[in-house]
């Protein structure tokens, strides 16, 4: 357990950052999952592209916030794009 005041504050901040990061990560995974389900159910191309753009957006936001690394984001986006083709 943290004893000093600054250590207690750091522990609180770490917990808050964890919750925020988890929120972004869950949003990213949900948007990817929704896109993959749409591919399996053979939705229209217009719907697929809108879901793909949403997935790209959430992946980019996670990369910008530092939740995933840039190369990881690029790899995820590349794999999603190859699913469309």
C-alpha positions as CSV (number, residue, x, y, z in Angstrom):
1,X,0.0,0.0,0.0
2,X,1.2,3.5,-0.8
3,X,2.4,5.5,2.2
4,X,3.5,8.9,0.9
5,X,1.0,11.4,-0.4
6,X,2.5,11.5,-3.9
7,X,2.4,7.7,-4.1
8,X,-1.3,7.6,-3.1
9,X,-2.0,10.2,-5.8
10,X,0.0,8.2,-8.4
11,X,-2.0,5.1,-7.5
12,X,-5.3,6.9,-7.9
13,X,-4.2,8.3,-11.2
14,X,-3.0,4.9,-12.4
15,X,-6.4,3.4,-11.6
16,X,-8.2,6.2,-13.5
17,X,-6.0,5.9,-16.5
18,X,-6.6,2.1,-16.5
19,X,-10.3,2.7,-16.6
20,X,-10.1,5.2,-19.4
21,X,-7.7,3.0,-21.4
22,X,-10.0,0.0,-20.9
23,X,-12.9,2.1,-22.3
24,X,-11.1,2.9,-25.5
25,X,-9.9,-0.7,-25.9
26,X,-13.4,-2.1,-25.4
27,X,-14.8,0.4,-27.9
28,X,-12.1,-0.6,-30.4
29,X,-12.8,-4.3,-30.0
30,X,-16.6,-3.8,-30.3
31,X,-16.3,-1.8,-33.6
32,X,-14.0,-4.5,-35.0
33,X,-16.3,-7.3,-34.0
34,X,-19.3,-5.4,-35.5
35,X,-17.5,-5.1,-38.8
36,X,-16.5,-8.8,-38.8
37,X,-20.1,-9.8,-38.1
38,X,-21.3,-7.6,-40.9
39,X,-18.9,-9.4,-43.3
40,X,-20.2,-12.8,-42.2
41,X,-23.8,-11.8,-42.6
42,X,-23.0,-10.4,-46.1
43,X,-24.3,-6.9,-45.6
44,X,-24.4,-4.3,-48.4
45,X,-21.1,-2.7,-49.4
46,X,-22.3,0.7,-48.3
47,X,-22.9,-0.6,-44.7
48,X,-19.6,-2.4,-44.7
49,X,-17.7,0.7,-45.6
50,X,-19.4,2.7,-42.9
51,X,-18.6,0.1,-40.3
52,X,-15.0,-0.1,-41.7
53,X,-14.6,3.7,-41.3
54,X,-15.9,3.4,-37.7
55,X,-13.5,0.7,-36.9
56,X,-10.6,2.7,-38.5
57,X,-11.6,5.7,-36.4
58,X,-11.6,3.8,-33.1
59,X,-8.3,2.1,-33.9
60,X,-6.7,5.5,-34.7
61,X,-8.1,7.0,-31.5
62,X,-6.6,4.1,-29.5
63,X,-3.3,4.5,-31.2
64,X,-3.3,8.3,-30.7
65,X,-4.0,7.9,-27.0
66,X,-1.1,5.4,-26.7
67,X,-3.3,2.5,-25.8
68,X,-2.0,0.5,-28.7
69,X,1.2,1.2,-30.7
70,X,1.1,2.7,-34.1
71,X,2.3,-0.4,-35.9
72,X,-0.3,-2.5,-34.1
73,X,-3.0,-0.1,-35.3
74,X,-1.6,-0.3,-38.9
75,X,-1.6,-4.1,-38.7
76,X,-5.2,-4.2,-37.5
77,X,-6.4,-1.8,-40.2
78,X,-4.6,-3.7,-42.9
79,X,-6.2,-7.0,-41.8
80,X,-9.6,-5.4,-41.8
81,X,-9.1,-4.0,-45.3
82,X,-8.0,-7.4,-46.6
83,X,-11.3,-8.9,-45.3
84,X,-13.2,-6.5,-47.5
85,X,-11.3,-7.4,-50.6
